[in-house]
Amino acid sequence: MKRFAALSTLGLTAFVFLVTAADPPVPVKPGDANSQPTYRAKQVLGATVFLEGNVGVGTVDDIVFDDMGQIEYLIVSNEDKLVTIPWDAAKFNLEKRTAIINIPQDKYMVMPTYTVKQYPTFYAPTYRVNTYKFFGLTPRERRIIERRP
């Protein structure tokens, strides 16, 4: 009897596995509570950047990742000048390939700029805190991964 019960349990387990394995995955529809926006680099790079009042200030030229692979900053280019903007400060419309930064133009005009010849040290504590503070944000905790050869 024990042998039959064990075989029955094994057979039932195999049946459940086959039935559930045969079911196709349920796609997540846009707007579902479980869905999250999906960003692709080619949708973000080249996006036009606007400030409050629909003022265009450039395009997304580059993306800076942290050691964990999360996007930390957008680099916005306008002519030969570059500006660092925290990822969290931008709201994207990927269909229109635009990003909105919720600050006024006069505040944006006094942001520190740089050129491709001399990038800032993005993770210097002072630079990082000041960049986020400019947008009224606080940088998330930075974890450094030690990589061994």
N, C-alpha and C positions, 0 to 999 in steps of 0.2 A: 504494500500500500504506500509506504514511504517513497519507494522508487517511482511509482505511478504519479504521486503528488509532485515529486521533483521534476519528472519529465513534463507533466502538465504545466508547471510553473515556467519551465524552460521554454516550452512551446508557446505559451501565452506571451512571454517576454519577447520571443522572436517575432511573433505576429504583430505585437504592438510596435516593435522597432520597424518592421517592414512597412506597416501602414503609415506610421509617422514619417518615415524616411521617404516614402513615395509622394507625400503631400508637397507641392511646391511651396516655396517660401511666400509668405504674404507680403506684397510690396507695401511700403509706407507711402501713403499719398501726401502730397504737399498740404500743409494745414493740419495734419494729424498732430495730436498732442505729443507723440513720440518723435516726430520729425525735427531735425535740426537743419539749419541752412547749410548747404554744401558750397564751399568756395573752391574754385580752381584758380591756380596762378594766372592762367591766360585770361580769365575773366577780370581779375583784379589789376594786373599789369596793364598800363595804358588807360585805365579808367580816368575820366575827367573828374577833378576834385573841385567841389563848390563849398563856399562858406555860407553863413547866414545871408539872406537876401539874394540867394542865387548868384553869387559872385564867383566866377571861375578863377582859380588860382594856379592851375597846372594839371599835371597828370601823375599817376602813380608810376614811378620809375623803377622801384625796387621794393623788395620785402626783406625784412631782417628777422631771422629765427633765433630763438634762444637755444640753449643746450638740450632742452627737452623736445625740441622740434616744434614748439608752438610759435605762432607769429607774434612778434613783439612790436614791430614798427612797420609803418609804411614810409617810404622815401618819396616825397613829392617833388617833382621837377618843374621849374618855371624858368625858361631860358637857360642860363648857366648856373642858377642857384638851386640848391637842394634844401629841403626842410624835413625834419624827422617828426612823424606824427604817430602817437601810440595807436595800435590796432583798435583798441577799445573806443577811441575817440571818433572813429569813422562808422557811418551807417551806409551800407551799400544798396544800390539798386542794380543788380547784376544784369537785368534785361536791358537797361539803358547804359550799362557800363559807367556808372557814376558813383561817386562817394560824397557824402555830405559831412562836413566838419562843423560842428555847432559852436563856432566862435565868430565874433564880428571881424570885419576886414581890418579895422585899425589895430586890433590885437594881433592878428596874423602877420601884419606888416612889421611888427617889432620882434618877431621870433628870430632866434639865431639861425643863420644860413651858413652853408658851406658849399664846396665844389667837389667834383669827382677827384680832384688832385689831393684833397685832404679831408677824409671822412673823420667824424668825431669818434671818440671811444664810447660806443653805444652803451656799454655796461659799466662805465665808471659810475660809482654811486651818485655823485653829485649831478652828472649829466642826466642820468636816468630819472632821479627824483625831480629835478627841475623841469624836464620835458613833460613828465606826467602832470606835475603841478600846474603847468601852464594851461592844461586842458581841464583842470579841476578833478584830476584822477589820481589814484594812488597805485603805484606799480605793485603787481602781485609779487609774492615772495619768489626770489630767484634761487633755484637749486642748481648747483654746479655738479655735473657728472664727472667723476674722475675716470678717465679712460686709461686702461693699462695696455701697453704694447704687447 
